[in-house]
Amino acid sequence: MAFAHNSAVDSMWDKLKESDQTTNAVYVNNVRNSFFSETFDPSKQTVRQFVGKLQNWVNRISIAERNI
């Protein structure tokens, strides 16, 4: 990243804002659908693993307007 070498902190934040997918309605909807389609299978995972997967989906859009 060229910004890091120049210590252009403001530019780095602007670049991060550009890649923020939480403002993309399609992305948010896909994450929500993935969250709601998860199912627990005790033969393949522990409860802790399942909750971790759910938390991963939640974290992806935690700052979105339509979060989980």
C-alpha positions in Angstrom: 0.0 0.0 0.0 1.5 3.3 -1.1 -0.3 5.2 1.6 1.5 3.3 4.4 5.0 4.4 3.2 4.0 8.1 3.2 2.3 7.9 6.6 -0.9 9.3 5.0 -3.3 8.1 7.7 -6.2 10.1 6.3 -5.7 8.5 2.9 -5.5 5.0 4.4 -8.9 5.6 6.2 -10.4 6.8 3.0 -9.2 3.7 1.2 -10.7 1.5 3.9 -14.0 3.4 3.7 -14.1 2.7 -0.1 -13.9 -1.1 0.6 -16.6 -1.0 3.3 -19.1 -3.6 2.1 -21.6 -2.9 4.8 -23.1 -0.2 2.7 -23.7 -2.6 -0.2 -27.3 -3.9 0.1 -26.6 -7.0 -1.9 -23.7 -8.0 0.3 -25.6 -7.4 3.5 -28.6 -9.4 2.2 -26.3 -12.3 1.2 -24.7 -12.3 4.7 -28.1 -12.2 6.3 -29.3 -15.1 4.2 -26.1 -17.1 5.0 -26.7 -16.5 8.7 -30.3 -17.6 8.6 -29.5 -20.7 6.5 -26.9 -22.1 8.9 -28.0 -25.3 10.6 -26.5 -27.1 13.5 -25.3 -30.7 12.9 -23.9 -32.2 16.1 -22.2 -35.0 14.1 -20.0 -32.4 12.3 -19.5 -29.6 14.8 -19.7 -28.6 18.4 -22.1 -26.0 19.7 -19.1 -23.7 20.2 -18.1 -24.0 16.6 -21.7 -23.4 15.4 -22.0 -20.3 17.6 -18.6 -19.1 16.2 -19.9 -19.5 12.6 -23.0 -17.5 13.5 -20.9 -14.8 15.2 -18.7 -14.6 12.1 -21.7 -13.7 10.0 -22.9 -11.2 12.6 -19.5 -9.5 12.7 -19.4 -9.0 9.0 -22.3 -6.6 9.0 -22.4 -5.4 12.6 -22.2 -1.8 11.5 -24.6 -2.1 8.6 -28.0 -0.4 8.8 -29.7 -3.9 8.5 -27.4 -5.8 10.8 -28.4 -9.1 12.5 
